[in-house]
């Protein structure tokens, strides 16, 4: 039967343990790319291209096939470059609690903490990691922008441990235990809201960046963002828009 999940946006969310502390790094000009794979039963797909020139990065991220709406509002999909761990996407064995969903923190040993937020505008630091206002919106969208690359992301790219993760699942596709569970990052949110849906390791290669993003959704932005927000001891706080969103869950056919 149809049920309703309330997706509450709270004033602040702590990303403790998912923001990495600073470390020096040097990176030569280089291009990176990845085709994102599905996690947690996601039906989405995505590609990313990243070109580093000195301390600047130009990113083109294309995502499609994602959950589209919270009722009448576009579904916000937060997305990041993670680093400092194994540099891989988690496999099903990462599901430690047996709810058939790899939560963000369960996947962290594979892909690491947030080093860059792939926001649609403004802040790209880990502090923006759960800011729904600068998340990708809806089923399909493009992020095409240039920003200042921090030392942690440079180091992860050089080491081959930089992993792109796009978050936000359709609750109706989860197990009963997954549907009932709360987010491991913010207990006021459902588990589906913050769990990884797409994942891919950024690998070095030769490529030519497109002149602009595909016409698949949100407006793109080009510019250099230098306002990284440092909040003591690796604890990042994110300001989110207040209010409530409602996800209506589709009836899921019982497994055969």
C-alpha positions, 0 to 999 in steps of 0.5 A, spaced: 500 500 500 502 507 499 505 510 504 508 517 505 515 518 508 517 525 510 523 528 508 525 534 513 530 539 511 533 541 518 537 547 519 544 544 520 547 537 519 554 535 521 558 531 516 563 529 522 568 524 519 566 525 512 570 531 511 578 530 510 583 535 514 588 539 510 594 536 507 599 539 502 599 536 495 601 538 488 598 536 481 600 537 474 595 539 469 591 533 467 584 530 465 580 525 469 574 521 467 569 516 470 562 512 468 558 512 474 556 505 476 549 504 480 549 502 487 543 500 491 538 498 486 539 505 483 536 506 475 540 512 474 547 513 470 552 518 469 559 520 466 564 525 469 570 529 466 574 533 470 580 537 467 585 540 472 589 546 470 594 549 476 589 550 481 583 550 477 578 544 475 573 544 470 568 539 471 562 536 467 558 532 470 552 529 466 546 525 470 540 521 468 535 516 470 535 518 478 529 519 482 525 525 479 521 529 485 518 530 492 511 531 490 511 537 486 518 539 487 525 536 484 529 531 488 535 534 490 541 529 489 547 531 493 554 529 489 561 529 491 568 527 490 571 523 495 578 521 497 583 518 502 581 511 502 581 505 497 579 509 491 573 504 489 566 503 489 563 499 495 560 492 493 554 489 497 559 486 503 559 493 505 552 493 508 554 491 515 547 492 518 543 487 513 538 492 511 540 491 503 542 498 503 549 501 503 549 507 507 554 513 506 558 511 512 558 504 510 561 505 503 566 510 506 572 505 507 571 504 500 571 511 497 573 515 503 571 522 506 568 528 502 574 532 499 570 536 494 562 538 493 560 538 486 555 543 487 551 547 482 553 554 484 557 557 490 561 553 495 565 546 493 568 545 500 566 539 504 562 544 508 556 544 502 556 536 502 549 536 504 546 543 502 540 541 498 540 548 495 546 547 491 544 539 489 543 537 483 535 537 481 530 532 478 531 526 474 536 529 469 541 534 470 548 537 468 553 541 472 558 544 468 563 549 472 570 551 474 572 552 481 578 552 485 581 545 487 583 544 494 589 540 496 585 534 498 582 533 492 589 534 488 592 529 492 586 524 491 587 525 484 594 524 484 594 517 488 588 514 484 583 514 490 578 520 488 571 517 487 565 521 485 558 519 489 551 521 487 546 520 493 539 520 493 535 513 492 527 512 490 525 509 497 520 505 493 526 500 491 529 499 498 528 493 502 522 494 508 528 495 513 531 500 508 525 504 507 524 504 515 531 506 516 533 513 518 539 516 514 546 515 517 548 522 516 542 526 519 537 521 523 531 526 521 532 524 514 530 517 511 536 513 509 534 513 502 535 521 502 543 520 503 545 514 501 549 513 494 546 511 488 551 512 483 559 511 484 565 511 479 573 512 480 576 518 477 582 515 472 587 519 468 586 520 461 586 524 455 580 527 453 577 534 451 572 537 455 566 539 451 564 547 451 558 546 455 553 542 458 548 538 455 541 540 455 538 536 461 536 540 467 539 545 471 542 551 469 550 551 469 555 555 472 562 557 470 566 561 475 572 560 480 569 559 487 575 561 492 570 561 498 572 555 501 569 554 508 573 551 514 570 549 520 575 546 526 577 539 526 574 537 520 567 538 522 563 541 517 556 544 518 551 545 512 546 550 512 539 547 509 533 550 507 527 549 512 521 546 511 518 539 509 518 535 503 514 529 502 516 523 498 510 518 496 512 511 495 510 507 490 507 500 491 513 495 490 511 488 488 513 483 493 519 479 491 518 472 487 
